[in-house]
């Protein structure tokens, strides 16, 4: 089976394989006794239609409910049905299409939210600069306890509408306010910046495993090296996965030889994916950050680097999702995600049956305040020099 045809993990990548075997077909074929494979279902539908006091919900509500009931009986938590609106939102997220200002942010050790405008972004054009401390977004006051998700939600919104940001900036840190117009800004899969507390360390945050991820990581390392970074943190926390092929190619960036992972589809032979040649990033000092939100293709990257002794994992146990989903588009814009294969890393035997990767150094994340996981990773890098 061609490995490059877009196998996806979790609900992250969309694969346009027209498979309209439910919409319009379910009621017309399966619900008529004697004409389909589910005569009891058809009989039950007719009884409900003819005798129920209240009217039945129309299609697609009833149809969608039948599909969900079938998948519930199937019993695989990763084989799911996604309605058209949610399917479109997933596609937009994977393509990075939303009304935003093109800015990445993180917390420093003091708990301040530090901004990093993306190249050619509305934020950069409006005058925001890397290192600005965010104090306010419209009516949202920012402090060390403000959830980062709330800040992200406040920054996003309808295109062509303005959002007001109040920041403080070196050297005097006096508040300044900027008005930025949201645009349909393409969101890259990778963000990077110099650690605010340690200028020798470059932090590379991978949010989704997309087709462009390996090139983005190489570009990130190149730019960080140009800014005098000698040590690197690959942050895979809360990365739910993406393209399996890209996960393997991303791992290959950091490895010089050996096996990355194995996979098997029903009734087929085990497929093995090895390092073809030494990757361009085999020599950089590296630590990988993980947590329970690290899953699927992100676990392939973290697990293969751990299995080869290439990088230490810092954080908490990963999710443990060892299945591969194919995503079928249905004719009404909905989609069916079907578990079709399993994967594993032989040297670890993981992830399997919900058992995620174990970190080399366990550090629990705090709900707010300084990022202790990143701080421990930086300490590990500098102590190993």
Buried (B, 14 or more C-beta within 10 A) or exposed (E): EEEEEBBBBBBBBBBEEEBEEBBBEBBEBBBBBEEBEBBEBBBEBEEEEEEEEEEEEEBBEBBBEBBEEBBEEEEEEBBBBBBBEEBBEBBEBBEBBBBBBBBBBBBBBEBBBBBBBBEEBBBBBBEBEBBBBBBBBEEEEBEEEBEEEEBEEBBBBEEEEBBEBBBBBEEEEEEBEBEBBBBEBEBBBBBBBBBBBBEBBBBBBBBBBBBEBBEBBBBBBEBBEEEEBBBBBBBBBBBBBBBBBBBBBBBBBBBEEEBBBBBBBEEEEEBEBEBEEEBBBBEBBBBBBBBBBBBBBBBBBBBBBBBBEBBBBBBBBBBBBBBBBBBBBBEBBBBBBBBBBBBBBEBBEBBBEEBBBBBBBEBEBEEEEBBBBBBBBBBBBBEEE
